[in-house]
């Protein structure tokens, strides 16, 4: 199976501190690191490290960050031939504070904003050669919806990770193969008229709701609501854990795993990713996930 990611490519400027600062407060940081990131690129790297054939579609600036991000994607085995290089817009940046086993993130989109309909029109012939396309919300939402509509028209599986949180039209929900919000994102998209279980039953084997330390839930076609518990972890950095889960889930579903098996695999991969520093640098390999799953069986 061939997977494509249409999404963001950022340089993560990550600061570690004893705690996350309060509003108006200045704290002394412990360290600063520049680490490849962006939800789209993160998910592509997660897939590649798990052994998938994957290509990244997006945009970077013609600057040092952009060149480093392209080189990094190539190093881990992600195809980059169709990434747009913008001469007049800088590469996107995410400013991340890591503390207290959690993080805060501010994203400056930069070149990610140039991933527009015109760019998608250029890559459509290439996307047709892929079996699954994975999307997030760090490129223009109009572009995300445009790609979903194209995938539905061509019979290509589409995975939408609706993060950062934003409203999603119901016709887009109907057209995607899978939608993977966290609890907050699910309320923004679907409202709070239905309980989590009722909502999952409304979208069996389509809606996947992540719940952090409480695991991830979905509904099987027979109406059974399934919750896969999170693997306990010695947390160092949660940055990229959700991207790891989405990437791993997409890989295993594309390979033919049933829903429960794919979610168990994805949860394990996400948990392992929190035990190392950095989004992409902390993502596990297929061998590491297999070893962990073997140890708990």
ChimeraX commands (.cxc) that place a marker at each C-alpha (Angstrom):
marker #1 position 0.00,0.00,0.00 radius 0.5
marker #1 position 1.22,3.50,-0.89 radius 0.5
marker #1 position 0.37,6.36,1.48 radius 0.5
marker #1 position 0.45,10.11,0.87 radius 0.5
marker #1 position 0.35,12.95,3.37 radius 0.5
marker #1 position -0.89,16.40,2.36 radius 0.5
marker #1 position -0.08,18.71,5.22 radius 0.5
marker #1 position 2.25,20.95,7.18 radius 0.5
marker #1 position 6.02,20.99,7.38 radius 0.5
marker #1 position 7.47,23.02,10.27 radius 0.5
marker #1 position 10.67,23.55,12.19 radius 0.5
marker #1 position 9.93,23.00,15.89 radius 0.5
marker #1 position 11.72,25.43,18.21 radius 0.5
marker #1 position 11.45,23.48,21.46 radius 0.5
marker #1 position 12.25,24.93,24.87 radius 0.5
marker #1 position 12.33,22.80,28.02 radius 0.5
marker #1 position 11.55,24.30,31.42 radius 0.5
marker #1 position 10.59,23.19,34.92 radius 0.5
marker #1 position 7.01,24.19,34.29 radius 0.5
marker #1 position 4.85,25.94,31.70 radius 0.5
marker #1 position 4.82,29.71,32.34 radius 0.5
marker #1 position 1.72,31.54,33.46 radius 0.5
marker #1 position 0.27,34.45,31.51 radius 0.5
marker #1 position 2.66,37.42,31.71 radius 0.5
marker #1 position 5.36,35.37,33.45 radius 0.5
marker #1 position 9.00,34.96,32.44 radius 0.5
marker #1 position 10.80,31.73,33.29 radius 0.5
marker #1 position 14.36,30.55,32.76 radius 0.5
marker #1 position 14.48,27.69,30.24 radius 0.5
marker #1 position 16.71,24.65,30.55 radius 0.5
marker #1 position 17.47,24.05,26.85 radius 0.5
marker #1 position 16.42,24.94,23.31 radius 0.5
marker #1 position 16.38,22.58,20.34 radius 0.5
marker #1 position 15.46,22.92,16.68 radius 0.5
marker #1 position 13.66,19.73,15.63 radius 0.5
marker #1 position 11.84,18.86,12.38 radius 0.5
marker #1 position 8.07,18.94,12.89 radius 0.5
marker #1 position 4.68,19.94,11.51 radius 0.5
marker #1 position 1.71,17.62,11.94 radius 0.5
marker #1 position 1.81,16.50,8.31 radius 0.5
marker #1 position 5.53,15.84,8.24 radius 0.5
marker #1 position 5.34,14.17,11.65 radius 0.5
marker #1 position 2.73,11.72,10.43 radius 0.5
marker #1 position 4.70,11.00,7.27 radius 0.5
marker #1 position 7.85,10.30,9.30 radius 0.5
marker #1 position 5.90,8.07,11.69 radius 0.5
marker #1 position 4.69,6.03,8.72 radius 0.5
marker #1 position 8.15,5.79,7.15 radius 0.5
marker #1 position 9.76,4.68,10.42 radius 0.5
marker #1 position 7.10,1.97,10.63 radius 0.5
marker #1 position 8.07,0.68,7.20 radius 0.5
marker #1 position 5.46,2.30,4.94 radius 0.5
marker #1 position 6.00,3.69,1.45 radius 0.5
marker #1 position 4.98,7.33,1.91 radius 0.5
marker #1 position 5.27,10.66,0.09 radius 0.5
marker #1 position 4.92,14.11,1.66 radius 0.5
marker #1 position 3.05,16.88,-0.16 radius 0.5
marker #1 position 3.27,20.42,1.20 radius 0.5
marker #1 position 5.42,23.54,1.11 radius 0.5
marker #1 position 8.57,24.99,2.68 radius 0.5
marker #1 position 10.41,28.27,2.26 radius 0.5
marker #1 position 13.63,28.67,0.30 radius 0.5
marker #1 position 15.59,29.05,3.53 radius 0.5
marker #1 position 17.85,27.06,5.84 radius 0.5
marker #1 position 14.91,25.59,7.76 radius 0.5
marker #1 position 13.27,24.45,4.55 radius 0.5
marker #1 position 16.44,22.81,3.27 radius 0.5
marker #1 position 17.01,21.02,6.57 radius 0.5
marker #1 position 13.41,19.78,6.69 radius 0.5
marker #1 position 13.59,18.40,3.16 radius 0.5
marker #1 position 16.88,16.68,3.94 radius 0.5
marker #1 position 15.43,15.18,7.11 radius 0.5
marker #1 position 12.39,13.75,5.31 radius 0.5
marker #1 position 14.66,12.14,2.73 radius 0.5
marker #1 position 16.90,10.67,5.45 radius 0.5
marker #1 position 14.01,8.78,7.02 radius 0.5
marker #1 position 12.71,7.53,3.67 radius 0.5
marker #1 position 9.85,9.93,2.92 radius 0.5
marker #1 position 9.54,10.94,-0.73 radius 0.5
marker #1 position 9.74,14.71,-1.25 radius 0.5
marker #1 position 9.75,15.21,-5.04 radius 0.5
marker #1 position 6.53,17.24,-5.12 radius 0.5
marker #1 position 7.04,19.50,-2.11 radius 0.5
marker #1 position 6.68,23.15,-3.14 radius 0.5
marker #1 position 9.59,25.49,-2.33 radius 0.5
marker #1 position 8.42,29.10,-1.88 radius 0.5
marker #1 position 10.88,31.88,-2.63 radius 0.5
marker #1 position 9.07,34.69,-0.82 radius 0.5
marker #1 position 7.52,32.96,2.22 radius 0.5
marker #1 position 9.52,31.46,5.12 radius 0.5
marker #1 position 9.20,27.89,6.32 radius 0.5
marker #1 position 6.60,27.34,9.02 radius 0.5
marker #1 position 7.73,27.39,12.65 radius 0.5
marker #1 position 6.22,25.90,15.81 radius 0.5
marker #1 position 7.29,27.34,19.16 radius 0.5
marker #1 position 6.95,24.62,21.79 radius 0.5
marker #1 position 7.40,24.70,25.56 radius 0.5
marker #1 position 7.89,21.27,27.17 radius 0.5
marker #1 position 7.38,20.96,30.94 radius 0.5
marker #1 position 5.51,18.93,33.54 radius 0.5
marker #1 position 5.01,15.98,31.14 radius 0.5
marker #1 position 3.03,18.25,28.81 radius 0.5
marker #1 position 3.54,21.01,26.26 radius 0.5
marker #1 position 2.18,24.24,24.79 radius 0.5
marker #1 position 2.52,25.04,21.08 radius 0.5
marker #1 position 2.23,28.22,18.99 radius 0.5
marker #1 position 2.42,27.72,15.21 radius 0.5
marker #1 position 3.43,30.35,12.64 radius 0.5
marker #1 position 2.22,28.77,9.35 radius 0.5
marker #1 position 4.56,30.47,6.87 radius 0.5
marker #1 position 4.82,28.42,3.66 radius 0.5
marker #1 position 2.14,26.00,4.85 radius 0.5
marker #1 position -0.37,28.68,3.87 radius 0.5
marker #1 position 0.75,28.27,0.25 radius 0.5
marker #1 position -0.65,24.73,0.05 radius 0.5
marker #1 position -3.69,25.89,-1.90 radius 0.5
marker #1 position -6.10,24.56,-4.53 radius 0.5
marker #1 position -3.70,25.47,-7.35 radius 0.5
marker #1 position -1.00,23.33,-5.73 radius 0.5
marker #1 position -3.45,20.45,-5.27 radius 0.5
marker #1 position -4.46,20.69,-8.93 radius 0.5
marker #1 position -0.78,20.23,-9.83 radius 0.5
marker #1 position -0.37,17.11,-7.69 radius 0.5
marker #1 position -3.72,15.44,-8.44 radius 0.5
marker #1 position -2.23,13.10,-11.09 radius 0.5
marker #1 position 0.35,11.94,-8.54 radius 0.5
marker #1 position -2.18,11.50,-5.72 radius 0.5
marker #1 position -4.21,9.19,-7.95 radius 0.5
marker #1 position -1.40,6.66,-7.64 radius 0.5
marker #1 position -1.79,6.42,-3.84 radius 0.5
marker #1 position -4.08,4.12,-1.87 radius 0.5
marker #1 position -4.55,6.41,1.15 radius 0.5
marker #1 position -4.19,10.16,1.74 radius 0.5
marker #1 position -3.74,11.55,5.27 radius 0.5
marker #1 position -4.63,15.17,6.15 radius 0.5
marker #1 position -4.57,17.54,9.13 radius 0.5
marker #1 position -5.56,21.16,9.86 radius 0.5
marker #1 position -2.22,22.99,9.64 radius 0.5
marker #1 position -2.73,23.91,5.99 radius 0.5
marker #1 position -5.70,26.00,4.74 radius 0.5
marker #1 position -8.98,24.25,5.59 radius 0.5
marker #1 position -10.30,24.94,2.11 radius 0.5
marker #1 position -7.41,22.90,0.74 radius 0.5
marker #1 position -8.09,20.05,3.17 radius 0.5
marker #1 position -11.73,19.86,2.09 radius 0.5
marker #1 position -10.72,20.11,-1.58 radius 0.5
marker #1 position -8.40,17.10,-1.21 radius 0.5
marker #1 position -11.07,15.10,0.65 radius 0.5
marker #1 position -13.54,15.74,-2.18 radius 0.5
marker #1 position -10.94,14.67,-4.75 radius 0.5
marker #1 position -10.21,11.46,-2.82 radius 0.5
marker #1 position -13.93,10.65,-2.57 radius 0.5
marker #1 position -14.33,11.19,-6.30 radius 0.5
marker #1 position -11.39,8.90,-7.11 radius 0.5
marker #1 position -12.13,6.21,-4.52 radius 0.5
marker #1 position -8.96,6.91,-2.50 radius 0.5
marker #1 position -9.13,6.29,1.24 radius 0.5
marker #1 position -8.81,9.55,3.20 radius 0.5
marker #1 position -7.84,9.99,6.86 radius 0.5
marker #1 position -8.60,13.37,8.45 radius 0.5
marker #1 position -6.91,14.27,11.72 radius 0.5
marker #1 position -8.86,17.49,12.50 radius 0.5
marker #1 position -6.12,19.17,14.51 radius 0.5
marker #1 position -5.68,21.96,15.41 radius 0.5
marker #1 position -9.36,22.10,16.28 radius 0.5
marker #1 position -11.67,23.59,13.66 radius 0.5
marker #1 position -15.20,23.02,12.42 radius 0.5
marker #1 position -15.60,20.40,9.70 radius 0.5
marker #1 position -18.65,20.40,7.38 radius 0.5
marker #1 position -20.77,17.27,7.68 radius 0.5
marker #1 position -20.44,16.50,3.98 radius 0.5
marker #1 position -16.67,16.29,4.49 radius 0.5
marker #1 position -17.19,13.92,7.43 radius 0.5
marker #1 position -19.32,11.72,5.19 radius 0.5
marker #1 position -16.66,11.66,2.46 radius 0.5
marker #1 position -13.61,10.76,4.58 radius 0.5
marker #1 position -12.80,7.15,5.37 radius 0.5
marker #1 position -11.64,7.93,8.91 radius 0.5
marker #1 position -11.77,11.03,11.11 radius 0.5
marker #1 position -9.60,11.07,14.24 radius 0.5
marker #1 position -10.39,13.95,16.62 radius 0.5
marker #1 position -9.55,14.15,20.30 radius 0.5
marker #1 position -12.43,14.76,22.71 radius 0.5
marker #1 position -12.27,18.56,22.43 radius 0.5
marker #1 position -12.13,18.46,18.63 radius 0.5
marker #1 position -15.03,16.00,18.53 radius 0.5
marker #1 position -17.27,18.41,20.49 radius 0.5
marker #1 position -16.34,21.29,18.17 radius 0.5
marker #1 position -17.19,19.24,15.08 radius 0.5
marker #1 position -20.23,17.27,16.25 radius 0.5
marker #1 position -21.57,19.30,19.18 radius 0.5
marker #1 position -22.40,17.85,22.59 radius 0.5
marker #1 position -25.97,16.65,22.03 radius 0.5
marker #1 position -24.80,13.03,21.84 radius 0.5
marker #1 position -22.68,11.15,24.36 radius 0.5
marker #1 position -19.33,9.84,23.20 radius 0.5
marker #1 position -20.76,6.33,22.81 radius 0.5
marker #1 position -23.79,7.57,20.85 radius 0.5
marker #1 position -21.53,9.60,18.58 radius 0.5
marker #1 position -19.21,6.66,17.94 radius 0.5
marker #1 position -22.19,4.43,17.11 radius 0.5
marker #1 position -23.39,7.01,14.60 radius 0.5
marker #1 position -20.11,6.66,12.68 radius 0.5
marker #1 position -19.01,3.02,13.06 radius 0.5
marker #1 position -15.45,2.29,11.90 radius 0.5
marker #1 position -15.14,5.91,10.73 radius 0.5
marker #1 position -14.91,8.03,13.87 radius 0.5
marker #1 position -11.85,7.43,16.08 radius 0.5
marker #1 position -11.75,9.55,19.26 radius 0.5
marker #1 position -8.43,9.83,21.09 radius 0.5
marker #1 position -8.55,10.39,24.85 radius 0.5
marker #1 position -4.96,10.82,25.95 radius 0.5
marker #1 position -4.04,8.68,28.93 radius 0.5
marker #1 position -7.47,6.96,28.74 radius 0.5
marker #1 position -6.72,5.50,25.33 radius 0.5
marker #1 position -8.68,5.63,22.08 radius 0.5
marker #1 position -12.28,4.67,21.24 radius 0.5
marker #1 position -14.20,3.62,18.14 radius 0.5
marker #1 position -17.31,1.64,17.25 radius 0.5
marker #1 position -17.26,-1.64,15.36 radius 0.5
marker #1 position -19.74,-2.33,12.58 radius 0.5
marker #1 position -21.74,-4.57,14.94 radius 0.5
marker #1 position -22.39,-1.60,17.24 radius 0.5
marker #1 position -19.86,-2.57,19.92 radius 0.5
marker #1 position -17.98,0.44,21.28 radius 0.5
marker #1 position -14.31,-0.42,21.59 radius 0.5
marker #1 position -11.87,1.40,23.88 radius 0.5
marker #1 position -8.20,0.48,23.59 radius 0.5
marker #1 position -6.42,1.54,26.80 radius 0.5
marker #1 position -3.22,3.56,26.65 radius 0.5
marker #1 position 0.06,1.78,27.36 radius 0.5
marker #1 position 1.66,3.14,30.56 radius 0.5
marker #1 position 4.72,5.21,29.67 radius 0.5
marker #1 position 7.65,6.93,31.36 radius 0.5
marker #1 position 6.80,10.24,29.75 radius 0.5
marker #1 position 9.59,12.56,28.64 radius 0.5
marker #1 position 7.87,14.58,25.89 radius 0.5
marker #1 position 4.31,14.24,24.55 radius 0.5
marker #1 position 5.00,16.32,21.41 radius 0.5
marker #1 position 4.05,14.29,18.35 radius 0.5
marker #1 position 2.30,11.48,20.21 radius 0.5
marker #1 position -0.99,12.13,18.44 radius 0.5
marker #1 position 0.79,12.30,15.10 radius 0.5
marker #1 position 2.47,8.98,15.83 radius 0.5
marker #1 position -0.91,7.44,16.62 radius 0.5
marker #1 position -2.43,8.74,13.39 radius 0.5
marker #1 position 0.51,7.63,11.30 radius 0.5
marker #1 position 0.64,4.18,12.86 radius 0.5
marker #1 position -3.13,3.70,12.59 radius 0.5
marker #1 position -3.07,4.67,8.90 radius 0.5
marker #1 position -0.23,2.26,8.16 radius 0.5
marker #1 position -1.85,-0.70,9.87 radius 0.5
marker #1 position -5.30,-0.10,8.35 radius 0.5
marker #1 position -3.70,0.27,4.93 radius 0.5
marker #1 position -1.98,-3.07,5.54 radius 0.5
marker #1 position -5.31,-4.73,6.31 radius 0.5
marker #1 position -5.37,-4.90,10.13 radius 0.5
marker #1 position -8.82,-4.96,11.72 radius 0.5
marker #1 position -9.80,-1.87,13.68 radius 0.5
marker #1 position -8.91,-3.19,17.14 radius 0.5
marker #1 position -5.52,-4.50,16.03 radius 0.5
marker #1 position -4.69,-1.25,14.25 radius 0.5
marker #1 position -5.68,0.87,17.26 radius 0.5
marker #1 position -3.70,-1.32,19.66 radius 0.5
marker #1 position -0.64,-0.98,17.44 radius 0.5
marker #1 position -1.15,2.78,17.10 radius 0.5
marker #1 position -1.62,3.29,20.85 radius 0.5
marker #1 position 1.58,1.36,21.55 radius 0.5
marker #1 position 3.55,3.39,19.00 radius 0.5
marker #1 position 2.20,6.67,20.41 radius 0.5
marker #1 position 3.07,5.67,23.97 radius 0.5
marker #1 position 6.61,4.71,22.97 radius 0.5
marker #1 position 7.03,8.09,21.26 radius 0.5
marker #1 position 6.47,9.94,24.55 radius 0.5
marker #1 position 9.47,8.25,26.17 radius 0.5
marker #1 position 11.95,10.13,23.97 radius 0.5
marker #1 position 12.51,13.83,23.32 radius 0.5
marker #1 position 11.12,15.52,20.21 radius 0.5
marker #1 position 8.26,14.76,17.85 radius 0.5
marker #1 position 9.96,12.96,14.98 radius 0.5
marker #1 position 13.08,11.98,16.90 radius 0.5
marker #1 position 10.96,10.17,19.48 radius 0.5
marker #1 position 8.93,8.13,17.01 radius 0.5
marker #1 position 9.49,4.36,17.23 radius 0.5
marker #1 position 10.52,1.98,14.46 radius 0.5
marker #1 position 8.47,-1.02,13.41 radius 0.5
marker #1 position 10.91,-3.31,15.27 radius 0.5
marker #1 position 10.51,-1.30,18.49 radius 0.5
marker #1 position 6.71,-1.48,18.34 radius 0.5
marker #1 position 6.80,-5.19,17.52 radius 0.5
marker #1 position 9.14,-5.83,20.45 radius 0.5
marker #1 position 6.85,-3.93,22.84 radius 0.5
marker #1 position 3.72,-5.70,21.59 radius 0.5
marker #1 position 5.51,-9.01,21.99 radius 0.5
marker #1 position 6.38,-8.18,25.57 radius 0.5
marker #1 position 2.77,-7.46,26.54 radius 0.5
marker #1 position 1.14,-10.43,24.82 radius 0.5
marker link #1:1,2 radius 0.2
marker link #1:2,3 radius 0.2
marker link #1:3,4 radius 0.2
marker link #1:4,5 radius 0.2
marker link #1:5,6 radius 0.2
marker link #1:6,7 radius 0.2
marker link #1:7,8 radius 0.2
marker link #1:8,9 radius 0.2
marker link #1:9,10 radius 0.2
marker link #1:10,11 radius 0.2
marker link #1:11,12 radius 0.2
marker link #1:12,13 radius 0.2
marker link #1:13,14 radius 0.2
marker link #1:14,15 radius 0.2
marker link #1:15,16 radius 0.2
marker link #1:16,17 radius 0.2
marker link #1:17,18 radius 0.2
marker link #1:18,19 radius 0.2
marker link #1:19,20 radius 0.2
marker link #1:20,21 radius 0.2
marker link #1:21,22 radius 0.2
marker link #1:22,23 radius 0.2
marker link #1:23,24 radius 0.2
marker link #1:24,25 radius 0.2
marker link #1:25,26 radius 0.2
marker link #1:26,27 radius 0.2
marker link #1:27,28 radius 0.2
marker link #1:28,29 radius 0.2
marker link #1:29,30 radius 0.2
marker link #1:30,31 radius 0.2
marker link #1:31,32 radius 0.2
marker link #1:32,33 radius 0.2
marker link #1:33,34 radius 0.2
marker link #1:34,35 radius 0.2
marker link #1:35,36 radius 0.2
marker link #1:36,37 radius 0.2
marker link #1:37,38 radius 0.2
marker link #1:38,39 radius 0.2
marker link #1:39,40 radius 0.2
marker link #1:40,41 radius 0.2
marker link #1:41,42 radius 0.2
marker link #1:42,43 radius 0.2
marker link #1:43,44 radius 0.2
marker link #1:44,45 radius 0.2
marker link #1:45,46 radius 0.2
marker link #1:46,47 radius 0.2
marker link #1:47,48 radius 0.2
marker link #1:48,49 radius 0.2
marker link #1:49,50 radius 0.2
marker link #1:50,51 radius 0.2
marker link #1:51,52 radius 0.2
marker link #1:52,53 radius 0.2
marker link #1:53,54 radius 0.2
marker link #1:54,55 radius 0.2
marker link #1:55,56 radius 0.2
marker link #1:56,57 radius 0.2
marker link #1:57,58 radius 0.2
marker link #1:58,59 radius 0.2
marker link #1:59,60 radius 0.2
marker link #1:60,61 radius 0.2
marker link #1:61,62 radius 0.2
marker link #1:62,63 radius 0.2
marker link #1:63,64 radius 0.2
marker link #1:64,65 radius 0.2
marker link #1:65,66 radius 0.2
marker link #1:66,67 radius 0.2
marker link #1:67,68 radius 0.2
marker link #1:68,69 radius 0.2
marker link #1:69,70 radius 0.2
marker link #1:70,71 radius 0.2
marker link #1:71,72 radius 0.2
marker link #1:72,73 radius 0.2
marker link #1:73,74 radius 0.2
marker link #1:74,75 radius 0.2
marker link #1:75,76 radius 0.2
marker link #1:76,77 radius 0.2
marker link #1:77,78 radius 0.2
marker link #1:78,79 radius 0.2
marker link #1:79,80 radius 0.2
marker link #1:80,81 radius 0.2
marker link #1:81,82 radius 0.2
marker link #1:82,83 radius 0.2
marker link #1:83,84 radius 0.2
marker link #1:84,85 radius 0.2
marker link #1:85,86 radius 0.2
marker link #1:86,87 radius 0.2
marker link #1:87,88 radius 0.2
marker link #1:88,89 radius 0.2
marker link #1:89,90 radius 0.2
marker link #1:90,91 radius 0.2
marker link #1:91,92 radius 0.2
marker link #1:92,93 radius 0.2
marker link #1:93,94 radius 0.2
marker link #1:94,95 radius 0.2
marker link #1:95,96 radius 0.2
marker link #1:96,97 radius 0.2
marker link #1:97,98 radius 0.2
marker link #1:98,99 radius 0.2
marker link #1:99,100 radius 0.2
marker link #1:100,101 radius 0.2
marker link #1:101,102 radius 0.2
marker link #1:102,103 radius 0.2
marker link #1:103,104 radius 0.2
marker link #1:104,105 radius 0.2
marker link #1:105,106 radius 0.2
marker link #1:106,107 radius 0.2
marker link #1:107,108 radius 0.2
marker link #1:108,109 radius 0.2
marker link #1:109,110 radius 0.2
marker link #1:110,111 radius 0.2
marker link #1:111,112 radius 0.2
marker link #1:112,113 radius 0.2
marker link #1:113,114 radius 0.2
marker link #1:114,115 radius 0.2
marker link #1:115,116 radius 0.2
marker link #1:116,117 radius 0.2
marker link #1:117,118 radius 0.2
marker link #1:118,119 radius 0.2
marker link #1:119,120 radius 0.2
marker link #1:120,121 radius 0.2
marker link #1:121,122 radius 0.2
marker link #1:122,123 radius 0.2
marker link #1:123,124 radius 0.2
marker link #1:124,125 radius 0.2
marker link #1:125,126 radius 0.2
marker link #1:126,127 radius 0.2
marker link #1:127,128 radius 0.2
marker link #1:128,129 radius 0.2
marker link #1:129,130 radius 0.2
marker link #1:130,131 radius 0.2
marker link #1:131,132 radius 0.2
marker link #1:132,133 radius 0.2
marker link #1:133,134 radius 0.2
marker link #1:134,135 radius 0.2
marker link #1:135,136 radius 0.2
marker link #1:136,137 radius 0.2
marker link #1:137,138 radius 0.2
marker link #1:138,139 radius 0.2
marker link #1:139,140 radius 0.2
marker link #1:140,141 radius 0.2
marker link #1:141,142 radius 0.2
marker link #1:142,143 radius 0.2
marker link #1:143,144 radius 0.2
marker link #1:144,145 radius 0.2
marker link #1:145,146 radius 0.2
marker link #1:146,147 radius 0.2
marker link #1:147,148 radius 0.2
marker link #1:148,149 radius 0.2
marker link #1:149,150 radius 0.2
marker link #1:150,151 radius 0.2
marker link #1:151,152 radius 0.2
marker link #1:152,153 radius 0.2
marker link #1:153,154 radius 0.2
marker link #1:154,155 radius 0.2
marker link #1:155,156 radius 0.2
marker link #1:156,157 radius 0.2
marker link #1:157,158 radius 0.2
marker link #1:158,159 radius 0.2
marker link #1:159,160 radius 0.2
marker link #1:160,161 radius 0.2
marker link #1:161,162 radius 0.2
marker link #1:162,163 radius 0.2
marker link #1:163,164 radius 0.2
marker link #1:164,165 radius 0.2
marker link #1:165,166 radius 0.2
marker link #1:166,167 radius 0.2
marker link #1:167,168 radius 0.2
marker link #1:168,169 radius 0.2
marker link #1:169,170 radius 0.2
marker link #1:170,171 radius 0.2
marker link #1:171,172 radius 0.2
marker link #1:172,173 radius 0.2
marker link #1:173,174 radius 0.2
marker link #1:174,175 radius 0.2
marker link #1:175,176 radius 0.2
marker link #1:176,177 radius 0.2
marker link #1:177,178 radius 0.2
marker link #1:178,179 radius 0.2
marker link #1:179,180 radius 0.2
marker link #1:180,181 radius 0.2
marker link #1:181,182 radius 0.2
marker link #1:182,183 radius 0.2
marker link #1:183,184 radius 0.2
marker link #1:184,185 radius 0.2
marker link #1:185,186 radius 0.2
marker link #1:186,187 radius 0.2
marker link #1:187,188 radius 0.2
marker link #1:188,189 radius 0.2
marker link #1:189,190 radius 0.2
marker link #1:190,191 radius 0.2
marker link #1:191,192 radius 0.2
marker link #1:192,193 radius 0.2
marker link #1:193,194 radius 0.2
marker link #1:194,195 radius 0.2
marker link #1:195,196 radius 0.2
marker link #1:196,197 radius 0.2
marker link #1:197,198 radius 0.2
marker link #1:198,199 radius 0.2
marker link #1:199,200 radius 0.2
marker link #1:200,201 radius 0.2
marker link #1:201,202 radius 0.2
marker link #1:202,203 radius 0.2
marker link #1:203,204 radius 0.2
marker link #1:204,205 radius 0.2
marker link #1:205,206 radius 0.2
marker link #1:206,207 radius 0.2
marker link #1:207,208 radius 0.2
marker link #1:208,209 radius 0.2
marker link #1:209,210 radius 0.2
marker link #1:210,211 radius 0.2
marker link #1:211,212 radius 0.2
marker link #1:212,213 radius 0.2
marker link #1:213,214 radius 0.2
marker link #1:214,215 radius 0.2
marker link #1:215,216 radius 0.2
marker link #1:216,217 radius 0.2
marker link #1:217,218 radius 0.2
marker link #1:218,219 radius 0.2
marker link #1:219,220 radius 0.2
marker link #1:220,221 radius 0.2
marker link #1:221,222 radius 0.2
marker link #1:222,223 radius 0.2
marker link #1:223,224 radius 0.2
marker link #1:224,225 radius 0.2
marker link #1:225,226 radius 0.2
marker link #1:226,227 radius 0.2
marker link #1:227,228 radius 0.2
marker link #1:228,229 radius 0.2
marker link #1:229,230 radius 0.2
marker link #1:230,231 radius 0.2
marker link #1:231,232 radius 0.2
marker link #1:232,233 radius 0.2
marker link #1:233,234 radius 0.2
marker link #1:234,235 radius 0.2
marker link #1:235,236 radius 0.2
marker link #1:236,237 radius 0.2
marker link #1:237,238 radius 0.2
marker link #1:238,239 radius 0.2
marker link #1:239,240 radius 0.2
marker link #1:240,241 radius 0.2
marker link #1:241,242 radius 0.2
marker link #1:242,243 radius 0.2
marker link #1:243,244 radius 0.2
marker link #1:244,245 radius 0.2
marker link #1:245,246 radius 0.2
marker link #1:246,247 radius 0.2
marker link #1:247,248 radius 0.2
marker link #1:248,249 radius 0.2
marker link #1:249,250 radius 0.2
marker link #1:250,251 radius 0.2
marker link #1:251,252 radius 0.2
marker link #1:252,253 radius 0.2
marker link #1:253,254 radius 0.2
marker link #1:254,255 radius 0.2
marker link #1:255,256 radius 0.2
marker link #1:256,257 radius 0.2
marker link #1:257,258 radius 0.2
marker link #1:258,259 radius 0.2
marker link #1:259,260 radius 0.2
marker link #1:260,261 radius 0.2
marker link #1:261,262 radius 0.2
marker link #1:262,263 radius 0.2
marker link #1:263,264 radius 0.2
marker link #1:264,265 radius 0.2
marker link #1:265,266 radius 0.2
marker link #1:266,267 radius 0.2
marker link #1:267,268 radius 0.2
marker link #1:268,269 radius 0.2
marker link #1:269,270 radius 0.2
marker link #1:270,271 radius 0.2
marker link #1:271,272 radius 0.2
marker link #1:272,273 radius 0.2
marker link #1:273,274 radius 0.2
marker link #1:274,275 radius 0.2
marker link #1:275,276 radius 0.2
marker link #1:276,277 radius 0.2
marker link #1:277,278 radius 0.2
marker link #1:278,279 radius 0.2
marker link #1:279,280 radius 0.2
marker link #1:280,281 radius 0.2
marker link #1:281,282 radius 0.2
marker link #1:282,283 radius 0.2
marker link #1:283,284 radius 0.2
marker link #1:284,285 radius 0.2
marker link #1:285,286 radius 0.2
marker link #1:286,287 radius 0.2
marker link #1:287,288 radius 0.2
marker link #1:288,289 radius 0.2
marker link #1:289,290 radius 0.2
marker link #1:290,291 radius 0.2
marker link #1:291,292 radius 0.2
marker link #1:292,293 radius 0.2
marker link #1:293,294 radius 0.2
marker link #1:294,295 radius 0.2
marker link #1:295,296 radius 0.2
marker link #1:296,297 radius 0.2
view
